[in-house]
Amino acid sequence: MTTGIPDPVLEMKDVHASYGPFVALQGVSLGVAHAQIAALVGPHGGGKSATLKAVCGLLRVTSGEIVFEGERINGLAVEKLVERGIVYVDERRLIFASMSVMDNLLLGAYSRRRRNGSSKVSDDIETVMKLFPILGERRRQSAGTLSGGEKQMLTIGRAFMSAPRLLLLDCPSLRLAPILVKRVMSAISELREHGITTLLVEQNVKAVSHIADHGYFMEKGRVIARGSPSELLSRSNGSRLVT
């Protein structure tokens, strides 16, 4: 099945995957072009998070193909995928609570310091502070004392520090106040300017409809519709996305 996306950076072709005996993905095909944002929406348990985990190597693909930048990647070890610039941000907002905000960000750049040099890392720190000014104000504060929204900003900022080419975001607006949802979505949108391709899972279809270039509606481990954000918003009708 073709995805209809010209020259996709990421392409999934008829991908099947399972958690043990539970079938999570049943023939998923989708694509994302360079520096675009694609959203996975649909009801809870539809296979959205499983799709991200299949791409980043956390869920074993039993059949089908995942292609990133022209090369098949399913079956590669997680660390090899990270080296290729594929970065996954878990919905649990995993941070190092006892470390400062700045140290968390610097840890995100750990694997690339020798490759890119300290000046590039410093430039990216400043970019993160522009995306999320509150992190600049909290840079010396312990990450564990941040609010939920600030922790989400930190996890995205730390992911940016690893210089991703493909960013996988699992429910970035989860449990955030509306004003923080807008701030986080705006920052994700700005990542396009840095050449970052993004595939994200979102329950808040209305929020993601303002930033996504296109989307996929998933149900029971399958992509059952694809289209513009407005088309998917119309299809979801709000109530269908309640967990």
Residue pairs with C-beta under 8 A, 6 or more apart in sequence:
1 13
1 14
1 27
1 29
2 29
3 11
3 12
3 29
3 30
3 31
3 226
4 31
4 226
5 11
5 30
5 31
5 32
5 33
5 214
6 33
7 33
7 34
8 31
8 32
8 33
8 67
9 32
9 33
9 34
9 68
9 69
9 165
9 166
9 197
10 31
10 32
10 55
10 66
10 67
10 68
10 166
10 197
10 199
11 30
11 31
11 66
11 67
11 68
12 28
12 29
12 30
12 31
12 51
12 54
12 55
12 64
12 65
12 66
12 67
13 29
13 64
13 65
13 66
13 67
14 27
14 28
14 29
14 63
14 64
14 65
15 25
15 27
15 28
15 29
15 51
15 54
15 61
15 63
15 64
15 65
15 66
15 74
16 23
16 25
16 26
16 27
16 28
16 61
16 62
16 63
16 64
17 23
17 24
17 25
17 50
17 54
17 59
17 60
17 61
17 62
18 24
18 25
18 60
18 62
19 50
19 59
23 221
24 47
24 50
24 54
24 59
24 221
25 47
25 50
25 51
25 54
25 59
25 221
25 222
26 47
26 220
26 221
26 222
27 64
27 222
28 47
28 51
28 54
28 64
28 218
28 221
28 222
28 223
29 223
30 38
30 40
30 51
30 216
30 223
30 226
31 38
32 38
32 166
32 197
32 198
32 199
33 197
33 213
34 195
34 197
35 192
35 195
35 196
35 197
36 192
36 197
36 198
36 213
36 214
37 188
37 189
37 192
37 198
37 199
37 200
37 211
37 212
37 213
38 198
38 199
38 200
38 212
38 213
38 214
38 215
38 216
39 200
39 201
39 202
39 205
39 208
39 209
39 212
39 214
39 215
39 216
39 229
39 232
40 48
40 51
40 52
40 199
40 200
40 201
40 202
40 215
40 216
40 218
41 48
41 201
41 202
41 203
41 205
41 208
41 215
41 216
41 217
41 218
41 232
41 236
41 241
42 48
42 217
42 218
42 219
42 224
42 236
42 240
42 241
43 219
43 240
43 241
43 242
43 243
44 203
44 241
44 242
44 243
46 218
46 219
46 220
46 221
47 218
47 219
47 220
47 221
47 222
48 201
48 218
49 91
49 170
49 171
49 201
50 59
50 221
51 199
51 201
51 218
52 88
52 168
52 169
52 170
52 199
52 201
53 59
53 88
54 61
54 66
54 74
55 66
55 68
55 73
55 86
55 88
55 166
55 168
55 199
56 78
56 81
56 86
56 87
56 88
56 168
57 73
57 76
57 77
57 78
57 80
57 81
58 78
58 88
61 74
61 75
64 74
65 72
65 74
66 72
66 73
66 74
67 73
68 84
68 86
68 166
69 84
69 165
73 81
73 84
73 86
82 111
82 162
83 111
84 165
85 163
85 164
85 165
85 166
86 164
86 165
86 166
86 168
87 159
87 162
87 164
87 166
87 167
87 168
88 168
88 170
89 155
89 156
89 159
89 167
89 168
89 169
89 170
89 172
90 155
90 170
91 170
91 171
91 174
91 201
93 148
93 151
93 152
93 154
93 155
94 155
95 104
95 143
95 144
95 146
95 151
95 154
95 155
95 158
96 103
96 104
96 107
96 143
97 142
97 143
97 144
98 142
98 143
98 144
99 107
99 142
99 143
100 139
100 140
100 141
100 142
100 143
101 135
101 138
101 139
101 140
101 141
101 143
101 146
101 154
102 125
102 139
102 140
104 143
104 154
104 158
105 125
105 128
105 135
105 154
105 157
105 158
105 161
106 121
106 125
106 161
107 158
108 157
108 158
108 159
108 160
108 161
108 162
109 116
109 121
109 124
109 161
109 162
109 163
111 162
112 121
112 162
112 163
113 121
116 163
121 161
124 160
124 161
124 163
125 161
127 160
127 194
128 135
128 157
128 160
128 161
129 135
129 136
129 139
131 153
131 156
131 157
131 160
131 187
131 190
132 153
132 154
132 156
132 157
132 183
132 187
134 150
134 153
135 150
135 153
135 154
135 157
138 146
138 150
143 151
143 154
146 154
148 175
148 176
149 176
149 177
149 180
149 183
149 184
152 172
152 176
152 180
152 184
153 183
153 184
153 187
156 169
156 172
156 184
156 187
156 188
159 167
160 167
160 191
160 194
160 196
164 196
165 195
165 196
165 197
166 196
166 197
166 198
166 199
167 191
167 196
167 197
167 198
167 199
167 200
168 198
168 199
168 200
169 188
169 198
169 199
169 200
169 201
170 200
170 201
171 201
171 202
171 203
172 184
172 185
172 188
172 200
172 202
173 181
173 184
173 185
173 202
173 203
173 204
173 207
173 208
174 203
176 184
181 204
181 207
182 207
185 207
185 208
185 210
185 211
186 211
188 198
188 200
188 211
189 210
189 211
191 198
192 198
200 208
200 212
202 208
203 241
203 243
204 241
205 229
205 232
205 233
205 236
205 238
205 241
206 233
206 238
208 215
208 229
209 215
209 229
209 230
209 232
209 233
210 229
212 229
214 226
214 227
214 228
214 229
215 226
215 227
215 228
215 229
215 232
216 223
216 225
216 226
216 232
217 223
217 224
217 225
217 226
217 232
217 235
217 236
218 224
225 231
225 232
225 235
227 235
